Amino acid sequence: MPRILVKTGNVAIEHASVPVRYFESRTPRGGRRYSAEIVLGPDDRIILDDDSMITLEARVARLVPATVYSRLLARTA
């Protein structure tokens, strides 16, 4: 299934900004699915998906800061 780029944005975390790309795809039954690709580094990406763009954006806003902070903690431990 091809993905169509719907929107791009950034999630602000303290003094940094993390780029996010939002995609739309069709299911075999004709429904819509949305996914977000969060780029944390050159080889570090997170993919989230949902049935609703609004819910997906809320998940991205909540999970990206938590993921970044947990990875910072893992590096210092």
PDB file of N, CA, C, O and CB in Angstrom:
ATOM      1  N   MET A   1       0.823  -1.180   0.000  1.00  0.00           N
ATOM      2  CA  MET A   1       0.000   0.000   0.000  1.00  0.00           C
ATOM      3  C   MET A   1       0.876   1.256   0.000  1.00  0.00           C
ATOM      4  O   MET A   1       1.743   1.407   0.861  1.00  0.00           O
ATOM      5  CB  MET A   1      -0.942  -0.009   1.205  1.00  0.00           C
ATOM      6  N   PRO A   2       0.659   2.132  -0.937  1.00  0.00           N
ATOM      7  CA  PRO A   2       1.446   3.367  -0.954  1.00  0.00           C
ATOM      8  C   PRO A   2       1.030   4.312   0.176  1.00  0.00           C
ATOM      9  O   PRO A   2      -0.140   4.397   0.548  1.00  0.00           O
ATOM     10  CB  PRO A   2       1.296   4.072  -2.306  1.00  0.00           C
ATOM     11  N   ARG A   3       2.015   5.004   0.695  1.00  0.00           N
ATOM     12  CA  ARG A   3       1.748   6.011   1.724  1.00  0.00           C
ATOM     13  C   ARG A   3       1.821   7.388   1.077  1.00  0.00           C
ATOM     14  O   ARG A   3       2.669   7.642   0.223  1.00  0.00           O
ATOM     15  CB  ARG A   3       2.762   5.896   2.917  1.00  0.00           C
ATOM     16  N   ILE A   4       0.924   8.267   1.494  1.00  0.00           N
ATOM     17  CA  ILE A   4       0.896   9.626   0.968  1.00  0.00           C
ATOM     18  C   ILE A   4       1.273  10.563   2.103  1.00  0.00           C
ATOM     19  O   ILE A   4       0.675  10.517   3.178  1.00  0.00           O
ATOM     20  CB  ILE A   4      -0.511   9.990   0.369  1.00  0.00           C
ATOM     21  N   LEU A   5       2.264  11.412   1.865  1.00  0.00           N
ATOM     22  CA  LEU A   5       2.662  12.396   2.863  1.00  0.00           C
ATOM     23  C   LEU A   5       1.545  13.415   3.016  1.00  0.00           C
ATOM     24  O   LEU A   5       1.153  14.073   2.052  1.00  0.00           O
ATOM     25  CB  LEU A   5       3.998  13.088   2.471  1.00  0.00           C
ATOM     26  N   VAL A   6       1.036  13.540   4.238  1.00  0.00           N
ATOM     27  CA  VAL A   6      -0.089  14.425   4.514  1.00  0.00           C
ATOM     28  C   VAL A   6       0.364  15.721   5.175  1.00  0.00           C
ATOM     29  O   VAL A   6      -0.175  16.794   4.905  1.00  0.00           O
ATOM     30  CB  VAL A   6      -1.108  13.721   5.396  1.00  0.00           C
ATOM     31  N   LYS A   7       1.366  15.604   6.049  1.00  0.00           N
ATOM     32  CA  LYS A   7       1.737  16.751   6.868  1.00  0.00           C
ATOM     33  C   LYS A   7       3.140  16.539   7.423  1.00  0.00           C
ATOM     34  O   LYS A   7       3.558  15.403   7.648  1.00  0.00           O
ATOM     35  CB  LYS A   7       0.717  16.968   8.018  1.00  0.00           C
ATOM     36  N   THR A   8       3.857  17.620   7.641  1.00  0.00           N
ATOM     37  CA  THR A   8       5.130  17.560   8.340  1.00  0.00           C
ATOM     38  C   THR A   8       5.061  18.520   9.527  1.00  0.00           C
ATOM     39  O   THR A   8       4.274  19.466   9.534  1.00  0.00           O
ATOM     40  CB  THR A   8       6.323  17.917   7.385  1.00  0.00           C
ATOM     41  N   GLY A   9       5.881  18.262  10.507  1.00  0.00           N
ATOM     42  CA  GLY A   9       5.899  19.122  11.675  1.00  0.00           C
ATOM     43  C   GLY A   9       7.086  18.819  12.555  1.00  0.00           C
ATOM     44  O   GLY A   9       7.959  18.031  12.194  1.00  0.00           O
ATOM     45  N   ASN A  10       7.112  19.447  13.706  1.00  0.00           N
ATOM     46  CA  ASN A  10       8.177  19.257  14.682  1.00  0.00           C
ATOM     47  C   ASN A  10       7.566  19.137  16.067  1.00  0.00           C
ATOM     48  O   ASN A  10       6.526  19.729  16.355  1.00  0.00           O
ATOM     49  CB  ASN A  10       9.197  20.422  14.630  1.00  0.00           C
ATOM     50  N   VAL A  11       8.218  18.369  16.913  1.00  0.00           N
ATOM     51  CA  VAL A  11       7.849  18.288  18.315  1.00  0.00           C
ATOM     52  C   VAL A  11       8.974  18.956  19.093  1.00  0.00           C
ATOM     53  O   VAL A  11      10.128  18.533  19.019  1.00  0.00           O
ATOM     54  CB  VAL A  11       7.615  16.794  18.782  1.00  0.00           C
ATOM     55  N   ALA A  12       8.632  20.001  19.837  1.00  0.00           N
ATOM     56  CA  ALA A  12       9.631  20.734  20.611  1.00  0.00           C
ATOM     57  C   ALA A  12       9.885  20.034  21.934  1.00  0.00           C
ATOM     58  O   ALA A  12       8.953  19.703  22.667  1.00  0.00           O
ATOM     59  CB  ALA A  12       9.180  22.184  20.850  1.00  0.00           C
ATOM     60  N   ILE A  13      11.166  19.815  22.230  1.00  0.00           N
ATOM     61  CA  ILE A  13      11.580  19.200  23.489  1.00  0.00           C
ATOM     62  C   ILE A  13      12.696  20.064  24.050  1.00  0.00           C
ATOM     63  O   ILE A  13      13.817  20.047  23.540  1.00  0.00           O
ATOM     64  CB  ILE A  13      12.047  17.701  23.292  1.00  0.00           C
ATOM     65  N   GLU A  14      12.395  20.814  25.090  1.00  0.00           N
ATOM     66  CA  GLU A  14      13.338  21.753  25.714  1.00  0.00           C
ATOM     67  C   GLU A  14      13.967  22.634  24.641  1.00  0.00           C
ATOM     68  O   GLU A  14      13.278  23.468  24.054  1.00  0.00           O
ATOM     69  CB  GLU A  14      14.441  20.991  26.507  1.00  0.00           C
ATOM     70  N   HIS A  15      15.273  22.466  24.370  1.00  0.00           N
ATOM     71  CA  HIS A  15      15.966  23.331  23.421  1.00  0.00           C
ATOM     72  C   HIS A  15      16.153  22.659  22.062  1.00  0.00           C
ATOM     73  O   HIS A  15      16.938  23.130  21.240  1.00  0.00           O
ATOM     74  CB  HIS A  15      17.316  23.739  23.982  1.00  0.00           C
ATOM     75  N   ALA A  16      15.452  21.585  21.829  1.00  0.00           N
ATOM     76  CA  ALA A  16      15.598  20.848  20.577  1.00  0.00           C
ATOM     77  C   ALA A  16      14.244  20.698  19.889  1.00  0.00           C
ATOM     78  O   ALA A  16      13.192  20.957  20.474  1.00  0.00           O
ATOM     79  CB  ALA A  16      16.227  19.464  20.832  1.00  0.00           C
ATOM     80  N   SER A  17      14.306  20.277  18.649  1.00  0.00           N
ATOM     81  CA  SER A  17      13.098  20.041  17.865  1.00  0.00           C
ATOM     82  C   SER A  17      13.270  18.723  17.121  1.00  0.00           C
ATOM     83  O   SER A  17      14.312  18.481  16.513  1.00  0.00           O
ATOM     84  CB  SER A  17      12.818  21.221  16.871  1.00  0.00           C
ATOM     85  N   VAL A  18      12.263  17.884  17.169  1.00  0.00           N
ATOM     86  CA  VAL A  18      12.316  16.575  16.524  1.00  0.00           C
ATOM     87  C   VAL A  18      11.351  16.590  15.330  1.00  0.00           C
ATOM     88  O   VAL A  18      10.160  16.849  15.507  1.00  0.00           O
ATOM     89  CB  VAL A  18      11.952  15.423  17.538  1.00  0.00           C
ATOM     90  N   PRO A  19      11.853  16.314  14.115  1.00  0.00           N
ATOM     91  CA  PRO A  19      10.968  16.324  12.939  1.00  0.00           C
ATOM     92  C   PRO A  19      10.031  15.118  12.896  1.00  0.00           C
ATOM     93  O   PRO A  19      10.399  14.001  13.262  1.00  0.00           O
ATOM     94  CB  PRO A  19      11.799  16.363  11.666  1.00  0.00           C
ATOM     95  N   VAL A  20       8.805  15.384  12.436  1.00  0.00           N
ATOM     96  CA  VAL A  20       7.782  14.341  12.316  1.00  0.00           C
ATOM     97  C   VAL A  20       7.135  14.464  10.943  1.00  0.00           C
ATOM     98  O   VAL A  20       6.811  15.561  10.489  1.00  0.00           O
ATOM     99  CB  VAL A  20       6.708  14.455  13.456  1.00  0.00           C
ATOM    100  N   ARG A  21       6.952  13.312  10.290  1.00  0.00           N
ATOM    101  CA  ARG A  21       6.223  13.275   9.020  1.00  0.00           C
ATOM    102  C   ARG A  21       5.001  12.392   9.198  1.00  0.00           C
ATOM    103  O   ARG A  21       5.099  11.289   9.735  1.00  0.00           O
ATOM    104  CB  ARG A  21       7.127  12.753   7.853  1.00  0.00           C
ATOM    105  N   TYR A  22       3.850  12.876   8.746  1.00  0.00           N
ATOM    106  CA  TYR A  22       2.590  12.156   8.859  1.00  0.00           C
ATOM    107  C   TYR A  22       2.177  11.641   7.482  1.00  0.00           C
ATOM    108  O   TYR A  22       2.232  12.364   6.487  1.00  0.00           O
ATOM    109  CB  TYR A  22       1.488  13.064   9.462  1.00  0.00           C
ATOM    110  N   PHE A  23       1.763  10.377   7.451  1.00  0.00           N
ATOM    111  CA  PHE A  23       1.366   9.730   6.201  1.00  0.00           C
ATOM    112  C   PHE A  23      -0.049   9.166   6.320  1.00  0.00           C
ATOM    113  O   PHE A  23      -0.532   8.864   7.411  1.00  0.00           O
ATOM    114  CB  PHE A  23       2.360   8.609   5.830  1.00  0.00           C
ATOM    115  N   GLU A  24      -0.687   9.037   5.175  1.00  0.00           N
ATOM    116  CA  GLU A  24      -1.999   8.381   5.090  1.00  0.00           C
ATOM    117  C   GLU A  24      -1.880   7.208   4.127  1.00  0.00           C
ATOM    118  O   GLU A  24      -1.217   7.303   3.095  1.00  0.00           O
ATOM    119  CB  GLU A  24      -3.119   9.385   4.620  1.00  0.00           C
ATOM    120  N   SER A  25      -2.523   6.115   4.474  1.00  0.00           N
ATOM    121  CA  SER A  25      -2.575   4.959   3.570  1.00  0.00           C
ATOM    122  C   SER A  25      -3.976   4.365   3.628  1.00  0.00           C
ATOM    123  O   SER A  25      -4.734   4.624   4.562  1.00  0.00           O
ATOM    124  CB  SER A  25      -1.496   3.883   3.952  1.00  0.00           C
ATOM    125  N   ARG A  26      -4.301   3.587   2.643  1.00  0.00           N
ATOM    126  CA  ARG A  26      -5.611   2.923   2.566  1.00  0.00           C
ATOM    127  C   ARG A  26      -5.471   1.461   2.948  1.00  0.00           C
ATOM    128  O   ARG A  26      -4.491   0.804   2.594  1.00  0.00           O
ATOM    129  CB  ARG A  26      -6.218   3.052   1.143  1.00  0.00           C
ATOM    130  N   THR A  27      -6.451   0.964   3.667  1.00  0.00           N
ATOM    131  CA  THR A  27      -6.468  -0.450   4.016  1.00  0.00           C
ATOM    132  C   THR A  27      -7.072  -1.224   2.849  1.00  0.00           C
ATOM    133  O   THR A  27      -7.682  -0.622   1.965  1.00  0.00           O
ATOM    134  CB  THR A  27      -7.270  -0.700   5.335  1.00  0.00           C
ATOM    135  N   PRO A  28      -6.915  -2.541   2.830  1.00  0.00           N
ATOM    136  CA  PRO A  28      -7.522  -3.329   1.751  1.00  0.00           C
ATOM    137  C   PRO A  28      -9.046  -3.166   1.668  1.00  0.00           C
ATOM    138  O   PRO A  28      -9.631  -3.345   0.600  1.00  0.00           O
ATOM    139  CB  PRO A  28      -7.182  -4.793   1.939  1.00  0.00           C
ATOM    140  N   ARG A  29      -9.681  -2.830   2.789  1.00  0.00           N
ATOM    141  CA  ARG A  29     -11.137  -2.627   2.784  1.00  0.00           C
ATOM    142  C   ARG A  29     -11.532  -1.189   2.477  1.00  0.00           C
ATOM    143  O   ARG A  29     -12.716  -0.857   2.513  1.00  0.00           O
ATOM    144  CB  ARG A  29     -11.718  -3.029   4.120  1.00  0.00           C
ATOM    145  N   GLY A  30     -10.564  -0.334   2.176  1.00  0.00           N
ATOM    146  CA  GLY A  30     -10.877   1.039   1.797  1.00  0.00           C
ATOM    147  C   GLY A  30     -10.826   2.046   2.929  1.00  0.00           C
ATOM    148  O   GLY A  30     -11.085   3.229   2.709  1.00  0.00           O
ATOM    149  N   GLY A  31     -10.501   1.608   4.131  1.00  0.00           N
ATOM    150  CA  GLY A  31     -10.398   2.524   5.264  1.00  0.00           C
ATOM    151  C   GLY A  31      -9.092   3.297   5.225  1.00  0.00           C
ATOM    152  O   GLY A  31      -8.203   3.006   4.425  1.00  0.00           O
ATOM    153  N   ARG A  32      -8.995   4.258   6.077  1.00  0.00           N
ATOM    154  CA  ARG A  32      -7.778   5.068   6.160  1.00  0.00           C
ATOM    155  C   ARG A  32      -6.999   4.742   7.423  1.00  0.00           C
ATOM    156  O   ARG A  32      -7.577   4.529   8.489  1.00  0.00           O
ATOM    157  CB  ARG A  32      -8.119   6.563   6.124  1.00  0.00           C
ATOM    158  N   ARG A  33      -5.675   4.705   7.286  1.00  0.00           N
ATOM    159  CA  ARG A  33      -4.763   4.556   8.426  1.00  0.00           C
ATOM    160  C   ARG A  33      -3.752   5.687   8.330  1.00  0.00           C
ATOM    161  O   ARG A  33      -3.340   6.087   7.242  1.00  0.00           O
ATOM    162  CB  ARG A  33      -4.048   3.136   8.437  1.00  0.00           C
ATOM    163  N   TYR A  34      -3.368   6.185   9.478  1.00  0.00           N
ATOM    164  CA  TYR A  34      -2.395   7.269   9.533  1.00  0.00           C
ATOM    165  C   TYR A  34      -1.174   6.798  10.285  1.00  0.00           C
ATOM    166  O   TYR A  34      -1.281   6.056  11.261  1.00  0.00           O
ATOM    167  CB  TYR A  34      -2.994   8.527  10.196  1.00  0.00           C
ATOM    168  N   SER A  35      -0.006   7.232   9.828  1.00  0.00           N
ATOM    169  CA  SER A  35       1.228   6.872  10.515  1.00  0.00           C
ATOM    170  C   SER A  35       2.100   8.114  10.642  1.00  0.00           C
ATOM    171  O   SER A  35       2.005   9.051   9.849  1.00  0.00           O
ATOM    172  CB  SER A  35       1.980   5.739   9.761  1.00  0.00           C
ATOM    173  N   ALA A  36       2.946   8.093  11.655  1.00  0.00           N
ATOM    174  CA  ALA A  36       3.888   9.185  11.887  1.00  0.00           C
ATOM    175  C   ALA A  36       5.284   8.596  11.956  1.00  0.00           C
ATOM    176  O   ALA A  36       5.510   7.594  12.634  1.00  0.00           O
ATOM    177  CB  ALA A  36       3.544   9.973  13.193  1.00  0.00           C
ATOM    178  N   GLU A  37       6.204   9.207  11.266  1.00  0.00           N
ATOM    179  CA  GLU A  37       7.609   8.813  11.297  1.00  0.00           C
ATOM    180  C   GLU A  37       8.362   9.912  12.040  1.00  0.00           C
ATOM    181  O   GLU A  37       8.441  11.050  11.577  1.00  0.00           O
ATOM    182  CB  GLU A  37       8.190   8.589   9.841  1.00  0.00           C
ATOM    183  N   ILE A  38       8.906   9.560  13.179  1.00  0.00           N
ATOM    184  CA  ILE A  38       9.640  10.494  14.016  1.00  0.00           C
ATOM    185  C   ILE A  38      11.125  10.187  13.842  1.00  0.00           C
ATOM    186  O   ILE A  38      11.562   9.060  14.073  1.00  0.00           O
ATOM    187  CB  ILE A  38       9.199  10.392  15.526  1.00  0.00           C
ATOM    188  N   VAL A  39      11.893  11.189  13.435  1.00  0.00           N
ATOM    189  CA  VAL A  39      13.316  11.001  13.167  1.00  0.00           C
ATOM    190  C   VAL A  39      14.120  11.530  14.352  1.00  0.00           C
ATOM    191  O   VAL A  39      14.228  12.740  14.552  1.00  0.00           O
ATOM    192  CB  VAL A  39      13.738  11.716  11.848  1.00  0.00           C
ATOM    193  N   LEU A  40      14.681  10.607  15.134  1.00  0.00           N
ATOM    194  CA  LEU A  40      15.495  10.987  16.290  1.00  0.00           C
ATOM    195  C   LEU A  40      16.972  11.091  15.940  1.00  0.00           C
ATOM    196  O   LEU A  40      17.719  11.797  16.618  1.00  0.00           O
ATOM    197  CB  LEU A  40      15.306   9.984  17.413  1.00  0.00           C
ATOM    198  N   GLY A  41      17.394  10.413  14.911  1.00  0.00           N
ATOM    199  CA  GLY A  41      18.785  10.426  14.477  1.00  0.00           C
ATOM    200  C   GLY A  41      18.889   9.811  13.105  1.00  0.00           C
ATOM    201  O   GLY A  41      17.884   9.362  12.553  1.00  0.00           O
ATOM    202  N   PRO A  42      20.096   9.780  12.532  1.00  0.00           N
ATOM    203  CA  PRO A  42      20.257   9.238  11.184  1.00  0.00           C
ATOM    204  C   PRO A  42      19.774   7.790  11.043  1.00  0.00           C
ATOM    205  O   PRO A  42      19.224   7.419  10.006  1.00  0.00           O
ATOM    206  CB  PRO A  42      21.703   9.319  10.783  1.00  0.00           C
ATOM    207  N   ASP A  43      19.974   6.985  12.068  1.00  0.00           N
ATOM    208  CA  ASP A  43      19.545   5.581  12.030  1.00  0.00           C
ATOM    209  C   ASP A  43      18.534   5.273  13.135  1.00  0.00           C
ATOM    210  O   ASP A  43      18.376   4.119  13.534  1.00  0.00           O
ATOM    211  CB  ASP A  43      20.759   4.653  12.161  1.00  0.00           C
ATOM    212  N   ASP A  44      17.862   6.295  13.618  1.00  0.00           N
ATOM    213  CA  ASP A  44      16.944   6.120  14.752  1.00  0.00           C
ATOM    214  C   ASP A  44      15.593   6.753  14.431  1.00  0.00           C
ATOM    215  O   ASP A  44      15.432   7.973  14.471  1.00  0.00           O
ATOM    216  CB  ASP A  44      17.538   6.743  16.045  1.00  0.00           C
ATOM    217  N   ARG A  45      14.638   5.899  14.114  1.00  0.00           N
ATOM    218  CA  ARG A  45      13.295   6.365  13.753  1.00  0.00           C
ATOM    219  C   ARG A  45      12.251   5.609  14.562  1.00  0.00           C
ATOM    220  O   ARG A  45      12.440   4.450  14.933  1.00  0.00           O
ATOM    221  CB  ARG A  45      13.036   6.184  12.234  1.00  0.00           C
ATOM    222  N   ILE A  46      11.155   6.292  14.823  1.00  0.00           N
ATOM    223  CA  ILE A  46      10.013   5.684  15.504  1.00  0.00           C
ATOM    224  C   ILE A  46       8.824   5.815  14.568  1.00  0.00           C
ATOM    225  O   ILE A  46       8.608   6.875  13.979  1.00  0.00           O
ATOM    226  CB  ILE A  46       9.728   6.361  16.905  1.00  0.00           C
ATOM    227  N   ILE A  47       8.057   4.751  14.429  1.00  0.00           N
ATOM    228  CA  ILE A  47       6.849   4.766  13.616  1.00  0.00           C
ATOM    229  C   ILE A  47       5.659   4.505  14.539  1.00  0.00           C
ATOM    230  O   ILE A  47       5.637   3.516  15.271  1.00  0.00           O
ATOM    231  CB  ILE A  47       6.922   3.701  12.460  1.00  0.00           C
ATOM    232  N   LEU A  48       4.685   5.388  14.499  1.00  0.00           N
ATOM    233  CA  LEU A  48       3.438   5.205  15.238  1.00  0.00           C
ATOM    234  C   LEU A  48       2.306   5.203  14.229  1.00  0.00           C
ATOM    235  O   LEU A  48       2.409   5.850  13.186  1.00  0.00           O
ATOM    236  CB  LEU A  48       3.232   6.323  16.324  1.00  0.00           C
ATOM    237  N   ASP A  49       1.225   4.486  14.519  1.00  0.00           N
ATOM    238  CA  ASP A  49       0.078   4.535  13.620  1.00  0.00           C
ATOM    239  C   ASP A  49      -1.223   4.537  14.397  1.00  0.00           C
ATOM    240  O   ASP A  49      -1.268   4.154  15.566  1.00  0.00           O
ATOM    241  CB  ASP A  49       0.107   3.361  12.655  1.00  0.00           C
ATOM    242  N   ASP A  50      -2.298   4.982  13.718  1.00  0.00           N
ATOM    243  CA  ASP A  50      -3.607   5.104  14.354  1.00  0.00           C
ATOM    244  C   ASP A  50      -4.665   5.216  13.264  1.00  0.00           C
ATOM    245  O   ASP A  50      -4.350   5.413  12.091  1.00  0.00           O
ATOM    246  CB  ASP A  50      -3.659   6.335  15.315  1.00  0.00           C
ATOM    247  N   ASP A  51      -5.920   5.089  13.670  1.00  0.00           N
ATOM    248  CA  ASP A  51      -7.042   5.241  12.745  1.00  0.00           C
ATOM    249  C   ASP A  51      -7.424   6.700  12.531  1.00  0.00           C
ATOM    250  O   ASP A  51      -8.091   7.028  11.551  1.00  0.00           O
ATOM    251  CB  ASP A  51      -8.239   4.474  13.254  1.00  0.00           C
ATOM    252  N   SER A  52      -7.005   7.577  13.442  1.00  0.00           N
ATOM    253  CA  SER A  52      -7.391   8.978  13.395  1.00  0.00           C
ATOM    254  C   SER A  52      -6.152   9.868  13.443  1.00  0.00           C
ATOM    255  O   SER A  52      -5.230   9.617  14.218  1.00  0.00           O
ATOM    256  CB  SER A  52      -8.343   9.315  14.553  1.00  0.00           C
ATOM    257  N   MET A  53      -6.136  10.894  12.625  1.00  0.00           N
ATOM    258  CA  MET A  53      -5.019  11.825  12.619  1.00  0.00           C
ATOM    259  C   MET A  53      -4.960  12.613  13.936  1.00  0.00           C
ATOM    260  O   MET A  53      -3.870  12.875  14.445  1.00  0.00           O
ATOM    261  CB  MET A  53      -5.134  12.786  11.423  1.00  0.00           C
ATOM    262  N   ILE A  54      -6.084  12.981  14.475  1.00  0.00           N
ATOM    263  CA  ILE A  54      -6.123  13.732  15.736  1.00  0.00           C
ATOM    264  C   ILE A  54      -5.539  12.903  16.878  1.00  0.00           C
ATOM    265  O   ILE A  54      -4.746  13.410  17.672  1.00  0.00           O
ATOM    266  CB  ILE A  54      -7.569  14.151  16.071  1.00  0.00           C
ATOM    267  N   THR A  55      -5.923  11.648  16.962  1.00  0.00           N
ATOM    268  CA  THR A  55      -5.399  10.777  18.008  1.00  0.00           C
ATOM    269  C   THR A  55      -3.909  10.508  17.810  1.00  0.00           C
ATOM    270  O   THR A  55      -3.148  10.443  18.775  1.00  0.00           O
ATOM    271  CB  THR A  55      -6.171   9.458  18.035  1.00  0.00           C
ATOM    272  N   LEU A  56      -3.509  10.356  16.573  1.00  0.00           N
ATOM    273  CA  LEU A  56      -2.097  10.119  16.274  1.00  0.00           C
ATOM    274  C   LEU A  56      -1.253  11.316  16.691  1.00  0.00           C
ATOM    275  O   LEU A  56      -0.193  11.139  17.291  1.00  0.00           O
ATOM    276  CB  LEU A  56      -1.901   9.828  14.776  1.00  0.00           C
ATOM    277  N   GLU A  57      -1.696  12.515  16.391  1.00  0.00           N
ATOM    278  CA  GLU A  57      -0.958  13.711  16.784  1.00  0.00           C
ATOM    279  C   GLU A  57      -0.851  13.822  18.303  1.00  0.00           C
ATOM    280  O   GLU A  57       0.184  14.239  18.824  1.00  0.00           O
ATOM    281  CB  GLU A  57      -1.630  14.960  16.212  1.00  0.00           C
ATOM    282  N   ALA A  58      -1.901  13.456  19.006  1.00  0.00           N
ATOM    283  CA  ALA A  58      -1.868  13.477  20.471  1.00  0.00           C
ATOM    284  C   ALA A  58      -0.869  12.444  21.003  1.00  0.00           C
ATOM    285  O   ALA A  58      -0.135  12.726  21.951  1.00  0.00           O
ATOM    286  CB  ALA A  58      -3.278  13.205  21.046  1.00  0.00           C
ATOM    287  N   ARG A  59      -0.837  11.264  20.406  1.00  0.00           N
ATOM    288  CA  ARG A  59       0.120  10.225  20.820  1.00  0.00           C
ATOM    289  C   ARG A  59       1.553  10.670  20.566  1.00  0.00           C
ATOM    290  O   ARG A  59       2.432  10.449  21.399  1.00  0.00           O
ATOM    291  CB  ARG A  59      -0.159   8.907  20.077  1.00  0.00           C
ATOM    292  N   VAL A  60       1.791  11.292  19.426  1.00  0.00           N
ATOM    293  CA  VAL A  60       3.137  11.777  19.096  1.00  0.00           C
ATOM    294  C   VAL A  60       3.577  12.814  20.128  1.00  0.00           C
ATOM    295  O   VAL A  60       4.698  12.752  20.634  1.00  0.00           O
ATOM    296  CB  VAL A  60       3.173  12.386  17.661  1.00  0.00           C
ATOM    297  N   ALA A  61       2.701  13.762  20.440  1.00  0.00           N
ATOM    298  CA  ALA A  61       3.036  14.817  21.403  1.00  0.00           C
ATOM    299  C   ALA A  61       3.346  14.244  22.783  1.00  0.00           C
ATOM    300  O   ALA A  61       4.159  14.806  23.518  1.00  0.00           O
ATOM    301  CB  ALA A  61       1.888  15.821  21.506  1.00  0.00           C
ATOM    302  N   ARG A  62       2.710  13.140  23.138  1.00  0.00           N
ATOM    303  CA  ARG A  62       2.904  12.522  24.454  1.00  0.00           C
ATOM    304  C   ARG A  62       4.098  11.569  24.483  1.00  0.00           C
ATOM    305  O   ARG A  62       4.838  11.536  25.466  1.00  0.00           O
ATOM    306  CB  ARG A  62       1.649  11.773  24.862  1.00  0.00           C
ATOM    307  N   LEU A  63       4.291  10.798  23.419  1.00  0.00           N
ATOM    308  CA  LEU A  63       5.309   9.751  23.430  1.00  0.00           C
ATOM    309  C   LEU A  63       6.707  10.200  23.016  1.00  0.00           C
ATOM    310  O   LEU A  63       7.694   9.644  23.497  1.00  0.00           O
ATOM    311  CB  LEU A  63       4.881   8.659  22.541  1.00  0.00           C
ATOM    312  N   VAL A  64       6.810  11.181  22.144  1.00  0.00           N
ATOM    313  CA  VAL A  64       8.140  11.593  21.685  1.00  0.00           C
ATOM    314  C   VAL A  64       8.985  12.151  22.824  1.00  0.00           C
ATOM    315  O   VAL A  64      10.128  11.718  22.974  1.00  0.00           O
ATOM    316  CB  VAL A  64       8.017  12.635  20.580  1.00  0.00           C
ATOM    317  N   PRO A  65       8.492  13.088  23.639  1.00  0.00           N
ATOM    318  CA  PRO A  65       9.327  13.553  24.756  1.00  0.00           C
ATOM    319  C   PRO A  65       9.717  12.427  25.710  1.00  0.00           C
ATOM    320  O   PRO A  65      10.857  12.376  26.172  1.00  0.00           O
ATOM    321  CB  PRO A  65       8.600  14.637  25.528  1.00  0.00           C
ATOM    322  N   ALA A  66       8.794  11.533  26.007  1.00  0.00           N
ATOM    323  CA  ALA A  66       9.096  10.418  26.902  1.00  0.00           C
ATOM    324  C   ALA A  66      10.172   9.513  26.309  1.00  0.00           C
ATOM    325  O   ALA A  66      11.050   9.041  27.032  1.00  0.00           O
ATOM    326  CB  ALA A  66       7.828   9.608  27.190  1.00  0.00           C
ATOM    327  N   THR A  67      10.113   9.273  25.017  1.00  0.00           N
ATOM    328  CA  THR A  67      11.108   8.433  24.357  1.00  0.00           C
ATOM    329  C   THR A  67      12.480   9.090  24.360  1.00  0.00           C
ATOM    330  O   THR A  67      13.484   8.436  24.643  1.00  0.00           O
ATOM    331  CB  THR A  67      10.679   8.130  22.927  1.00  0.00           C
ATOM    332  N   VAL A  68      12.528  10.365  24.051  1.00  0.00           N
ATOM    333  CA  VAL A  68      13.809  11.079  24.032  1.00  0.00           C
ATOM    334  C   VAL A  68      14.437  11.083  25.422  1.00  0.00           C
ATOM    335  O   VAL A  68      15.629  10.809  25.562  1.00  0.00           O
ATOM    336  CB  VAL A  68      13.619  12.528  23.528  1.00  0.00           C
ATOM    337  N   TYR A  69      13.646  11.391  26.450  1.00  0.00           N
ATOM    338  CA  TYR A  69      14.177  11.420  27.811  1.00  0.00           C
ATOM    339  C   TYR A  69      14.630  10.034  28.273  1.00  0.00           C
ATOM    340  O   TYR A  69      15.655   9.915  28.944  1.00  0.00           O
ATOM    341  CB  TYR A  69      13.128  11.971  28.771  1.00  0.00           C
ATOM    342  N   SER A  70      13.886   8.995  27.925  1.00  0.00           N
ATOM    343  CA  SER A  70      14.288   7.649  28.347  1.00  0.00           C
ATOM    344  C   SER A  70      15.586   7.223  27.662  1.00  0.00           C
ATOM    345  O   SER A  70      16.407   6.538  28.272  1.00  0.00           O
ATOM    346  CB  SER A  70      13.171   6.635  28.039  1.00  0.00           C
ATOM    347  N   ARG A  71      15.778   7.616  26.418  1.00  0.00           N
ATOM    348  CA  ARG A  71      17.036   7.285  25.724  1.00  0.00           C
ATOM    349  C   ARG A  71      18.204   8.065  26.296  1.00  0.00           C
ATOM    350  O   ARG A  71      19.320   7.549  26.350  1.00  0.00           O
ATOM    351  CB  ARG A  71      16.914   7.567  24.224  1.00  0.00           C
ATOM    352  N   LEU A  72      17.974   9.294  26.722  1.00  0.00           N
ATOM    353  CA  LEU A  72      19.031  10.051  27.390  1.00  0.00           C
ATOM    354  C   LEU A  72      19.431   9.396  28.694  1.00  0.00           C
ATOM    355  O   LEU A  72      20.615   9.324  29.022  1.00  0.00           O
ATOM    356  CB  LEU A  72      18.585  11.483  27.644  1.00  0.00           C
ATOM    357  N   LEU A  73      18.443   8.916  29.440  1.00  0.00           N
ATOM    358  CA  LEU A  73      18.735   8.218  30.693  1.00  0.00           C
ATOM    359  C   LEU A  73      19.503   6.924  30.446  1.00  0.00           C
ATOM    360  O   LEU A  73      20.411   6.585  31.205  1.00  0.00           O
ATOM    361  CB  LEU A  73      17.441   7.920  31.446  1.00  0.00           C
ATOM    362  N   ALA A  74      19.145   6.207  29.397  1.00  0.00           N
ATOM    363  CA  ALA A  74      19.812   4.941  29.086  1.00  0.00           C
ATOM    364  C   ALA A  74      21.282   5.165  28.714  1.00  0.00           C
ATOM    365  O   ALA A  74      22.131   4.322  29.004  1.00  0.00           O
ATOM    366  CB  ALA A  74      19.082   4.224  27.940  1.00  0.00           C
ATOM    367  N   ARG A  75      21.578   6.291  28.078  1.00  0.00           N
ATOM    368  CA  ARG A  75      22.971   6.579  27.698  1.00  0.00           C
ATOM    369  C   ARG A  75      23.832   6.907  28.901  1.00  0.00           C
ATOM    370  O   ARG A  75      25.024   6.600  28.918  1.00  0.00           O
ATOM    371  CB  ARG A  75      23.022   7.733  26.711  1.00  0.00           C
ATOM    372  N   THR A  76      23.228   7.534  29.917  1.00  0.00           N
ATOM    373  CA  THR A  76      24.002   7.954  31.092  1.00  0.00           C
ATOM    374  C   THR A  76      24.126   6.834  32.116  1.00  0.00           C
ATOM    375  O   THR A  76      24.968   6.912  33.011  1.00  0.00           O
ATOM    376  CB  THR A  76      23.359   9.175  31.740  1.00  0.00           C
ATOM    377  N   ALA A  77      23.317   5.812  32.005  1.00  0.00           N
ATOM    378  CA  ALA A  77      23.340   4.727  33.008  1.00  0.00           C
ATOM    379  C   ALA A  77      24.469   3.758  32.762  1.00  0.00           C
ATOM    380  O   ALA A  77      24.629   2.793  33.510  1.00  0.00           O
ATOM    381  CB  ALA A  77      22.021   3.971  33.010  1.00  0.00           C
TER     382      ALA A  77
END
